[in-house]
Amino acid sequence: MGTMTMQSAIAGNGNQSWLSGEFFNKLTPEALKDLSAMATAVNYPAGKIVFSEKDTASSIYIVLEGEVKLSMNSSDGRRLILRIARKGEILGLASALSGKPSEITAEILYPAKLAPISRRDLTNFLMRHPEVYQTVTEELTRDYTLACEQLRTVGLSNSAPEKLARLLLEWSQNGKTTEDGTHFRFPLTHGEIGEFIGASRETVTRTLSIFKSRHLVAFHGSTLTIPSKTALESYAGN
C-alpha cells in the first residue's frame, strides 16, 4: 500500500483497548468482538489524504492513534477546517451509510493508525447487530453538532480574537493543567489556524501577537500554554 504499512489483525487477541471511546463503550461485548474481527490497523503518514470531498464512499475509518484534519472547500478554493479527529472517532460514517459522496476531506495531521472497515462489512455488521443503529444515530448526531458549533464560531463570532480564543480553549480541553497553566500540542501554521476560524494568515499572526503581549498564551516549540483560561475566555465571549 505504498507509504502505508499493513499491521496484523487486532481481533481475537483478547486485547480490545484500541477500541476506546464513547461509541465503542456503548456496544455489547458481542458487537464489539464482531467489529474487532473486521478491523486491521494501517499506518498513515502525515499529509496523507484518507478520503476527499465527492469521493464515493467505500469504507469507514476508526482512528486508533494520531490526529486527522477534517475540512471542506468552497468552489473558489477556500478551505474551512471543521475539526481534528482523534483516537476513538469514526470517519466517513454518514457517507458510508448513505452511499453518497463525502462532504468533507480527511487528511492525516500527524502520523496516524486507522482501521478501515468496508461499507459492505459495515452493512453486514449492522444487519447482525441491529441494536447498534441507535449508537450509530447518536454518533451521527454528535458529528452534526460539532459541525454546527464550528460553523457558528466562524460565521457568528464577532471578531478574529473571539474566534481564535474559542479555538484555543477548545484545543486546551485535551491538554495538561499544571500550576503554570494548561499545556497542549498545537503545531499548526498560522495559515492552518486561519482555515479553522475563517481568517487570513496575517490576521492570525497579528491576533496571536496581541495574545502573547497580553500574556494570554505562550509558545514553546509546538506546545502552547494558556496561563489563565479565565482571562482568555473574556475574549471568547464566554
SVG drawing of the C-alpha trace seen along z (x, -y; Angstrom):
<svg xmlns="http://www.w3.org/2000/svg" viewBox="-32 -43 43 58">
<polyline fill="none" stroke="black" stroke-width="0.4" points="0.0,0.0 2.9,-2.4 3.8,-4.6 1.2,-2.8 2.1,0.3 -0.4,3.1 -0.4,4.4 -1.6,7.6 -5.4,8.0 -6.2,7.0 -9.2,9.2 -9.0,12.3 -6.1,11.4 -8.1,10.6 -7.0,7.0 -9.6,4.6 -8.3,1.5 -7.7,-0.1 -11.5,-0.3 -11.8,-3.0 -14.2,-5.9 -17.8,-6.8 -19.1,-4.9 -17.4,-1.6 -18.2,-1.8 -21.9,-1.6 -21.6,1.6 -22.4,5.0 -19.5,7.4 -20.7,9.5 -20.9,6.5 -17.5,5.2 -15.9,8.6 -17.5,8.8 -16.3,5.3 -12.8,6.1 -12.7,9.2 -13.2,7.0 -10.5,4.4 -6.9,4.3 -4.7,1.4 -3.0,-0.6 -0.3,-3.2 -0.8,-6.5 2.0,-9.2 1.4,-12.9 -0.2,-14.6 -1.9,-11.5 -5.4,-12.1 -7.7,-9.3 -10.7,-10.4 -11.7,-13.6 -14.9,-15.5 -17.0,-13.9 -15.2,-10.6 -17.6,-7.6 -17.9,-6.1 -16.1,-2.8 -15.1,-2.5 -15.3,-3.9 -12.1,-4.6 -11.6,-4.1 -8.9,-6.4 -6.6,-4.2 -3.8,-6.7 -2.8,-10.1 -4.9,-13.0 -6.9,-13.6 -7.8,-17.0 -11.4,-17.3 -12.1,-20.1 -14.3,-21.3 -13.6,-23.5 -15.6,-26.2 -15.9,-26.4 -13.3,-29.2 -10.7,-27.1 -11.1,-28.4 -10.8,-25.8 -12.5,-25.6 -11.1,-23.2 -14.1,-21.7 -12.2,-19.9 -9.4,-17.5 -10.5,-13.9 -8.6,-11.9 -8.4,-8.3 -11.8,-6.6 -13.6,-8.5 -15.1,-7.1 -14.6,-8.9 -16.8,-8.7 -19.8,-7.2 -22.5,-9.3 -21.2,-8.8 -20.8,-5.0 -24.3,-4.6 -25.9,-6.8 -23.8,-5.6 -23.4,-9.2 -20.1,-11.0 -18.3,-12.5 -18.9,-16.1 -15.5,-16.5 -11.8,-15.7 -9.9,-13.8 -6.1,-14.4 -3.6,-12.9 -2.3,-15.7 0.3,-13.6 1.4,-10.1 -1.7,-8.0 -3.0,-4.5 -6.5,-3.9 -8.6,-0.8 -10.6,-0.8 -13.8,1.2 -15.5,1.5 -19.0,0.3 -20.1,3.8 -18.7,5.2 -20.3,2.3 -23.7,3.0 -23.4,6.7 -22.3,5.9 -25.4,3.7 -27.6,6.4 -26.1,8.8 -26.4,6.3 -29.4,4.1 -29.2,2.7 -26.1,0.8 -28.3,-1.5 -29.1,-3.6 -25.4,-4.1 -24.8,-5.0 -27.6,-7.5 -26.1,-9.1 -22.6,-9.3 -24.1,-11.0 -25.9,-13.5 -22.6,-14.2 -20.8,-14.8 -23.6,-17.2 -23.5,-19.1 -19.7,-19.5 -20.0,-20.8 -22.7,-23.3 -20.5,-24.5 -17.6,-25.2 -19.8,-26.9 -21.3,-29.0 -17.9,-30.0 -16.7,-31.0 -20.0,-32.6 -21.4,-34.2 -18.5,-35.2 -17.9,-38.9 -14.1,-39.1 -11.0,-37.2 -9.8,-37.4 -13.1,-35.9 -12.8,-33.1 -9.2,-32.4 -9.8,-32.4 -12.6,-29.9 -10.4,-27.6 -7.5,-27.7 -9.9,-27.0 -11.4,-24.1 -8.0,-22.6 -7.0,-23.1 -9.6,-20.5 -7.1,-17.8 -4.2,-19.5 -2.5,-19.0 -3.1,-21.5 -0.3,-22.5 0.3,-25.4 1.7,-27.3 -1.4,-26.9 -2.8,-24.5 -0.3,-23.0 -1.2,-21.2 0.4,-20.4 -0.6,-23.0 1.9,-22.9 -0.4,-24.4 0.8,-27.0 -0.8,-30.5 -2.4,-29.7 -3.9,-26.5 -5.2,-28.3 -6.8,-30.8 -8.6,-27.9 -10.1,-27.0 -11.5,-30.4 -12.1,-31.8 -9.4,-34.5 -6.3,-35.4 -2.9,-34.3 -2.0,-37.9 -4.9,-38.3 -3.9,-35.2 -0.3,-36.4 -1.5,-39.8 -4.0,-38.4 -1.5,-35.9 1.0,-38.7 -1.7,-40.6 -2.4,-37.5 1.3,-36.9 1.9,-40.5 -1.0,-40.3 0.2,-37.0 -2.9,-35.2 -0.8,-32.5 2.8,-31.4 4.5,-29.1 7.4,-26.7 8.1,-25.0 4.9,-23.1 3.5,-23.4 1.1,-26.2 0.4,-27.3 -2.7,-29.2 -1.7,-30.7 -5.3,-31.6 -8.3,-30.2 -10.5,-32.7 -8.5,-35.6 -8.8,-34.0 -12.5,-33.3 -13.1,-37.1 -12.0,-37.3 -14.1,-34.3 -17.3,-35.9 -17.9,-33.4"/>
</svg>
